[in-house]
Structures are given as C-alpha cells and as structure tokens.
Amino acid sequence: MPFIVTLEQKFGRFAIPNVVRLIATLQFLNWFLIKLTPGFFTKLAFVPELIFRGEIWRLVSYIALPGGQDIIWLLTIPFLWMINDGLEQAWGSFRLNLYILFGMFCIALGGFFSPEPSTGWVLWATLLFAFAVYFPDQEILLFFILPIKIKWLAIIGAATTGFAFMGGSGPFRIHVIFSLLNFIITFAPGFIRHWKHRG
C-alpha cells in the first residue's frame, strides 16, 4: 500500500477542507491590515534571526501574508479559490493539505539560507503549476478581460520564477530551489516516466 494512502487512512480526518480558500481569505484580510498598519507585515514575515529569538509563530504566519501590495493583487483571490476547488477535485482535501504543509516545510528550510524575509510567494507558484498539470486547457479571464489557458499562465509563472532565480543572490537561489521542492518531488517521477514512455 502506498505510503501516502496509509497516511490518509490514519490522519485524513484531520485535513482542513478548502485550505487554499482559507489561506487566501487570511491574505485578503491581512492585505487591508498591512495598508492600515504597515508595520504589521514585519510581525508575520519569516525572519530567521527573530525565529531564533523565540518568535516561532513566524514558521507558519508568513503564509498568511498577501503575495503583493498593489490593489491588483486582490484580483487573484477568485483564482486561488478556483485552484483550491480543482486540486481538491484531483487530490482530495488530505493530499492538498499535505502538499501545502510540505511546501511550507521546504520554504522554512530554504528561508534559513536567505537574508530576505519570506512571504511564501513561491508556494502559490507551485499551486499554480500543480493546477496546470491537471487542468492545462482550462481558460480564465486574466484581469477579467483577457482569456488565457492555465498552461500559458503557468509558463509565464515559471519564466518569472526563473528570471528571479537567475537575478538573485546565492542564498536567494537556494531559497527558491527549496520552495519548489514540493512540486518537484510530487510531479518529477511522473514526468520522467512520461518522457521515458515517449522515448
């Protein structure tokens, strides 16, 4: 029996349904709190030095920080809800929870190598990439105007992440690699089998 099936049988009842919706809602609320109290951002960000001083909530709280400060970021909330519904359909609540928890663990590990406070923005990229694997041809209206397929949005996200990686410092690159590990470990074996089959 696959290990993940065993885990689901033992701990599946603890899974949080609609977990991406919940996180997106927290980020939505925190976007306004940060606008009202700019210093609020620094209370939640992943900062290794402060974690070592005892502020251990930062190991988790950074995930509730919005992915951007511009008002246009609020337009991503309905998209995050769609990602939640699609991945819950593909995986179920437990496996989606596990994917996010493992992603947060990897981000935390990588965060100790980076001098920049972490907001977990790469986690949302890995959710987009996972959604694109299952629903590549699903269309959305980008900014409620431009129709675009998810696979092209994922390619744009991958290119953006790649440019950030190439332009970043060594510690930042390590952080990005760690942050992508949940996607790589989840999907790389399937991709390798697919390429071997095609070969």
C-alpha positions as CSV (number, residue, x, y, z in Angstrom):
1,M,0.0,0.0,0.0
2,P,1.5,3.4,-1.0
3,F,2.7,5.4,2.0
4,I,0.5,8.4,1.2
5,V,-2.6,6.1,1.3
6,T,-1.6,4.9,4.7
7,L,-1.2,8.4,5.9
8,E,-4.5,9.4,4.6
9,Q,-6.2,6.5,6.3
10,K,-4.7,7.4,9.6
11,F,-4.8,11.2,9.5
12,G,-7.3,12.1,6.8
13,R,-9.9,13.1,9.3
14,F,-7.6,16.0,10.4
15,A,-7.5,17.5,6.9
16,I,-8.8,21.1,6.6
17,P,-11.3,21.3,3.7
18,N,-10.9,24.3,1.3
19,V,-7.5,25.0,2.9
20,V,-6.4,27.2,0.0
21,R,-9.6,29.3,0.3
22,L,-8.9,29.7,4.0
23,I,-5.3,30.9,3.4
24,A,-6.5,33.2,0.6
25,T,-9.1,34.7,2.9
26,L,-6.5,35.4,5.6
27,Q,-4.2,37.0,3.0
28,F,-7.1,39.1,1.8
29,L,-7.8,40.4,5.3
30,N,-4.1,40.9,6.0
31,W,-3.8,43.0,2.8
32,F,-6.1,45.6,4.4
33,L,-4.4,45.3,7.8
34,I,-1.0,46.0,6.2
35,K,-2.4,49.0,4.4
36,L,-3.8,50.4,7.7
37,T,-0.7,49.4,9.7
38,P,2.4,48.9,7.5
39,G,4.4,47.5,10.4
40,F,2.0,44.6,10.6
41,F,3.9,42.9,7.7
42,T,7.0,42.6,9.8
43,K,5.1,40.8,12.6
44,L,4.3,37.9,10.3
45,A,7.2,37.6,7.9
46,F,9.7,34.7,8.1
47,V,12.8,36.2,9.6
48,P,15.3,33.5,10.8
49,E,17.0,35.8,13.3
50,L,13.7,36.6,15.0
51,I,12.7,32.9,15.0
52,F,15.9,32.0,16.8
53,R,15.0,34.7,19.4
54,G,11.7,32.8,20.2
55,E,9.2,34.2,17.7
56,I,8.4,30.8,16.4
57,W,5.0,31.7,15.0
58,R,6.9,33.1,12.0
59,L,7.5,29.5,10.9
60,V,3.8,29.5,9.9
61,S,2.5,33.1,9.9
62,Y,4.3,34.1,6.7
63,I,1.8,32.1,4.7
64,A,-0.9,34.5,5.7
65,L,0.9,37.4,4.1
66,P,-0.5,38.6,0.7
67,G,1.5,37.9,-2.4
68,G,1.6,41.6,-3.4
69,Q,0.9,45.1,-2.0
70,D,-0.8,46.5,-5.1
71,I,-4.6,46.6,-5.3
72,I,-4.4,44.4,-8.5
73,W,-3.3,41.5,-6.3
74,L,-6.8,41.3,-4.9
75,L,-7.9,40.1,-8.3
76,T,-6.0,36.9,-7.7
77,I,-8.3,35.8,-4.9
78,P,-11.0,34.3,-7.1
79,F,-8.2,32.5,-9.0
80,L,-6.9,31.0,-5.7
81,W,-10.4,29.7,-4.9
82,M,-10.5,28.0,-8.3
83,I,-7.1,26.4,-7.7
84,N,-8.5,25.1,-4.3
85,D,-11.5,23.5,-6.0
86,G,-9.5,22.0,-8.8
87,L,-6.8,20.4,-6.7
88,E,-9.3,19.2,-4.1
89,Q,-11.2,17.5,-7.0
90,A,-7.9,15.9,-8.2
91,W,-6.4,15.0,-4.9
92,G,-8.9,15.4,-2.1
93,S,-8.5,17.6,1.0
94,F,-5.9,15.5,2.7
95,R,-3.4,15.4,-0.1
96,L,-3.9,19.1,-0.8
97,N,-3.2,19.8,2.9
98,L,-0.1,17.5,2.7
99,Y,1.2,19.3,-0.4
100,I,0.8,22.7,1.2
101,L,2.4,21.6,4.6
102,F,5.3,20.0,2.8
103,G,5.7,23.2,0.7
104,M,5.7,25.3,3.9
105,F,8.3,23.0,5.5
106,C,10.6,23.3,2.4
107,I,10.1,27.1,2.3
108,A,11.0,27.3,6.0
109,L,14.2,25.3,5.4
110,G,15.1,27.5,2.5
111,G,14.3,30.6,4.4
112,F,17.1,30.0,6.8
113,F,19.6,30.4,3.9
114,S,18.0,33.7,2.6
115,P,18.6,37.1,4.1
116,E,15.2,38.3,2.7
117,P,12.1,37.9,4.8
118,S,9.9,35.1,3.2
119,T,6.3,35.6,2.3
120,G,5.9,32.2,0.7
121,W,5.2,33.6,-2.8
122,V,6.7,30.5,-4.4
123,L,4.2,28.3,-2.7
124,W,1.5,29.9,-4.8
125,A,3.6,29.3,-7.9
126,T,3.8,25.6,-7.0
127,L,0.0,25.5,-6.6
128,L,-0.4,27.1,-10.0
129,F,2.0,24.6,-11.5
130,A,0.1,21.7,-9.9
131,F,-3.2,23.0,-11.1
132,A,-1.8,23.4,-14.7
133,V,-0.7,19.7,-14.7
134,Y,-4.3,18.6,-14.1
135,F,-6.2,21.3,-16.0
136,P,-3.8,22.7,-18.6
137,D,-6.5,23.8,-21.1
138,Q,-8.9,25.5,-18.6
139,E,-9.3,29.1,-19.5
140,I,-9.6,32.1,-17.2
141,L,-10.1,35.7,-17.8
142,L,-6.9,37.4,-16.9
143,F,-7.8,40.6,-15.0
144,F,-11.4,39.7,-16.0
145,I,-10.5,40.8,-19.6
146,L,-8.0,38.6,-21.4
147,P,-8.8,34.9,-21.9
148,I,-5.8,32.7,-21.3
149,K,-5.3,29.0,-20.7
150,I,-3.8,27.8,-17.4
151,K,-0.8,26.2,-19.1
152,W,0.3,29.5,-20.6
153,L,-0.2,31.2,-17.2
154,A,1.9,28.5,-15.6
155,I,4.6,29.0,-18.2
156,I,4.6,32.7,-17.5
157,G,4.9,32.0,-13.8
158,A,7.7,29.6,-14.4
159,A,9.6,32.1,-16.5
160,T,9.1,34.8,-13.9
161,T,10.4,32.5,-11.2
162,G,13.3,31.6,-13.4
163,F,14.2,35.2,-14.0
164,A,14.0,35.9,-10.3
165,F,16.2,32.9,-9.7
166,M,18.8,34.0,-12.2
167,G,18.9,37.5,-11.0
168,G,19.0,36.6,-7.3
169,S,21.9,36.1,-4.9
170,G,23.2,32.6,-4.0
171,P,21.1,32.4,-0.8
172,F,18.0,33.6,-2.6
173,R,18.5,30.9,-5.3
174,I,18.8,28.2,-2.5
175,H,15.6,29.5,-1.1
176,V,13.8,29.3,-4.4
177,I,15.0,25.7,-5.0
178,F,13.8,24.6,-1.6
179,S,10.5,26.4,-2.2
180,L,9.9,24.4,-5.4
181,L,10.7,21.0,-3.8
182,N,7.1,20.1,-3.1
183,F,6.2,20.4,-6.8
184,I,9.4,18.7,-8.0
185,I,9.1,15.7,-5.6
186,T,5.3,15.4,-6.3
187,F,5.5,15.6,-10.1
188,A,9.0,14.8,-11.3
189,P,8.6,11.0,-11.1
190,G,5.5,11.1,-13.3
191,F,7.2,13.5,-15.8
192,I,10.2,11.1,-16.0
193,R,8.0,8.1,-16.7
194,H,6.2,10.1,-19.3
195,W,9.4,11.1,-21.1
196,K,10.7,7.5,-21.0
197,H,7.5,6.2,-22.4
198,R,7.6,8.7,-25.2
199,G,11.2,7.8,-25.9
